Amino acid sequence: MTATPLSILDLATVEAGGSIGDALHHSEVVARLAERSGYTRIWYAEHHNMRSIASSATAVLIAHIAARTETIGLGAGGIMLPNHSPLVIAEQFGTLAELHPGRISLGLGRAPGTDGATFRALRRSLEASDRFPEDVLELQSYLSSEIPQNRVNAYPGRGTNVPLTILGSSLFGASLAAQLGLPYSFASHFAPQQLRPAVELYRGSYVPSERHPEPYVSAGVNVVAAADDAAAEELFARTELNRVRTFLSRGRERELTMDEAKPLMDTPAGREIRAMLKHTAIGGPERVRAELEAFANYAGADELITVHAAPTRAEQLDSIRHGSPSALTA
């Protein structure tokens, strides 16, 4: 088994031709399997105006999954704070923490998680991202017991001290997390370029805090696991094609078919999408274990957030099983 804790990022992906209801039901299946298989937690991400992702109402989805699982940690990976009032997020995640003590985590991102038109539809100003550091501190205060009772407080929220993590894919998030003495999570599963510089900056400039005297890094990594190496390699080829198809279908009235996506694999756009998968562990359990250990060392990560993308639901579940902590122990 890899000594590094493994988590899962679940975007509640909607299959081509499938329904959002099916995607949300599948997230239940994923969560129960992850719980049985020894994963530390599952993260759900806020995205908007993306028909292939059903995790936009992140707190609602976490509440649904928490009620259908027992022990696994559940977190937002993350909430895009510029889209929200810190008070409202404190109330939402304070409610989750009161209902499911010790199981809820809150990752915070600065990007809007969508396009400009959708950001405006969220009724937020384009300058909201500039207030991200101040909003993080405001949210943190609402979740603490520091605000006097005669001031504005989050109920629920006050005193829950929901654990916060700063998300990022650049040096900005690393620097902010270090200054605030908070854990840092790098999105290397789709933005691998600045992983090492960001982690080095974070660890090198970390300011210890009362809750986090030591720095803590989690890093995203794609996993394509199967019963053996050959099956995993074949699955990865189809997964890579499906990713290109999905990304290049955005903004179209109709999603591309796999056959339509094949000629696009070696276009500049196709190569850019494929480059996002730089950090991918591919193979049977033994090879995946070795590749995850190597990646954790490369990234300087205390936790790995695995992303099990696959063309079908069944293949994704197989990857979660074969790449799970329990499988890597056997």
C-alpha angles and dihedrals in degrees: 000000000000109000090222116090113249125218132175131233110212118188094181088240117209112223121231104274091007131116133249089237090058090050093052092047089051089054088060090053091049092049095050091047091048091050092052092045099055104255114156098224146332122240124207122198132215113235129157136205093013112125092199094058124067101179097091094115089055100171091049091051092048090052090051094049094043091057090054098047132054116207114003117110117247126201147167108249077199156358110186096226097197086067094060149045110255089226093057092048090049090053093047097048092037087058091050091048092051092049095043108026116203095006104085128088130175124213116191128208132190099210118088092236092228145048127295096259092052091046089057089047087058085062093239126133120243088239092062092096090061089065094053097111092049091045091053090054091046091051091047091053092051090054092049130066094244101102113089113250092242092060130073109295136177112247107210098026107051111115096004093107092200105201112256128208127186113227124207151151097198141045093271095072092043092053094046094048090050093049092049095044093238133138116267129217122195121206095224091146089078106007106044100157102091100029099115097040091048094050092045091051091048096049094040096052100032116144109205116235131197093256095038112033089166130046117255124200129191120184133194119238131175117233127197105179130171140159091281140005096260093053090048093051091052090047092050092054090056092041091054091050091048091052092053089047092051096047095046091047092065112113093017124117089227129034117242119252121234090253091053091049096052096078089050096059094091098038116108090258092047093050091049091053092047090051088063087070093062091120103055128138108213127183149049119319096279094051093042090052091053093045093049091049090050092048093048089054092045092049097039087231128169091193133022121217105206123207114202105194116174137158093247137035092239092052091049091052090048090052091050090051098045093043096043127117090249093052093046089053095055 
